[in-house]
Amino acid sequence: MPEYIAAIDQGTTSTRFIIFDHGGNIISIDQREHTQIYPKPGWVEHDPLEIWERTQEVMRGALTNAGIDSTQLAAVGITNQRETTVVWEKATGKPVYNAIVWQDTRTDQICTELAKSGGQDRLRAKTGLPLATYFSGPKIKWILDNVPDARDRAEKGELLFGNIDTWVIWNLTGVHVTDVTNASRTLLMNLETLDWDDDLLQLLDVPRSMLPRIASSSEIYGQARGILGGIPVAGDLGDQQAALFGQTCYSPGEAKNTYGTGCFMLMNTGEKPVASKSGLLTTLGYKIGSQPAVYALEGSIAIAGALVQWLRDNLGLIEKSSDVETLAQTVDDNGGIYFVPAFSGLFAPYWRSDARGVIVGMTRYINKGHIARATLEATAYQTREVLDAMEKDSGVSLKALKVDGGMVFNELLMQFQSDLVNVPVIRPLVAETTALGAAYAAGLAVGFWGSFDELRLNWGIGRQWQPDMDPDRRTELYTGWKKAVTRTFDWL
């Protein structure tokens, strides 16, 4: 049997290819960034052809770095930035428009019109989601309504839609498929039937013929062509669900928080969807082959690591993202300022597309260090809001918070996070849990791993932070944050 398994991790700012051994250890990794396109305020796009080119580059790079041949891979899994929407020509594979990214807010008017009858939550019972610019369905509608001839061509069966997982798998194998986790982020899939819903398709005016087949998260979708020629493509999970799976949160009540471009907390709720009353999303956690689907509650935060990148790229306060911790450590606290990064509106638990970012509490005392510290603290405050909502909805009080993603190597942030939520924060030995989750799903499909118990044995604690903040100080800081959030409302 081949001794390795691999995952394509196609994220918001970069694409990675990671090769793992049977113990879940990283053997090789390669990563390439792609261009962020901002045509107008609130609009965010990617070039799908550039993403596919980067995907091929990192596959070659990681194999070369490891000094191995693709035939030594048992399978490959896919994990992806969710909700980012691509429409392309069936005959040529040419996109009809750039990919519209999950952060993009151009569909605000579409969502507002749909909410006039039944309100923002009119589709929650079927989809688990509010009407928001975040999701794919309104983005498909925008492309069909605004790209010349797109609607006519879609209705003739000439165009295909996919989130990025579907786009990558189609280019890898020629198969037009998605999994339940990605389909659950479109506003077009029924949570109970796990199929496209005719009423939702009619409401959003999306032809069924352009939609991919909905499959499980762990099965052989097809054989790769090109660089990975003949290797089974056998796992597919949206990035946050992949992290849940990679963190081995296989029992109801287990949760993880991923700190990436955005920040996303998911809790396994078992085989029945749990309706949120606190602004969270009801979503698919994963579905392994023919086993029953597992659902999750999710708190989605639009801007986390992206705020650090903004300090780097737009303000020039730091040269590289990792410098933010050093700058933040030049001060003892935030100096009384709060940075609420509502650049794409506010996601959970508010769902306010009219919100825009603010820095409040500014005085002449404030320096670059305070701004850097407030930038990091913003992610921790938003996580606390989501955790409060999750405990209210689920009735489960978390005893510890499992964390992963690029920001979890920031010691200052992780300690502040533990202080703010008042539970231990735990980083696993392998922090690349998003790619690992996709690799696990692919490995289960081809027999590389035999059971969840085998995967649990791979998980271990890499670093742990304990809360160490005076309760009155915690309350004071969080009260200030909640006040700051109200200042972002009603800008549009």
Secondary structure, 3 states (H helix, E strand, C coil): CCCEEEEEEECCCEEEEEEECCCCCEEEEEEEECCCECCCCCCCEECHHHHHHHHHHHHHHHHHHHCCCHHHEEEEEEEECCCCEEEEECCCCCECCCEECCCCCCCHHHHHHHHCCCCCCCCHHHHCCCCCCCCHHHHHHHHHHHCCCHHHHHHCCCEEEEEHHHHHHHHHHCCCEEEHHHHCCCCCEECCCCEECHHHHHHHCCCHHHCCEEECCEEEEEECCHHHCCCEEEEEEEHHHHHHHHCCCCCCCCEEEEECCCEEEEEEEECCCCCCCCCCEEEEEECECCCCCEEEEEEEECCCHHHHHHHHHHHCCCCCCCHHHHHHCCCCCCCCCEEECCCCCECCCCCECCCCCEEECCCCCCCHHHHHHHHHHHHHHHHHHHHHHHHHHHCCCCCCEEEECHHHHCHHHHHHHHHHHCCCEEEECCCCHHHHHHHHHHHHHHCCCCCHHHHHCCCCEEEEECCCCCHHHHHHHHHHHHHHHHCCCCCC
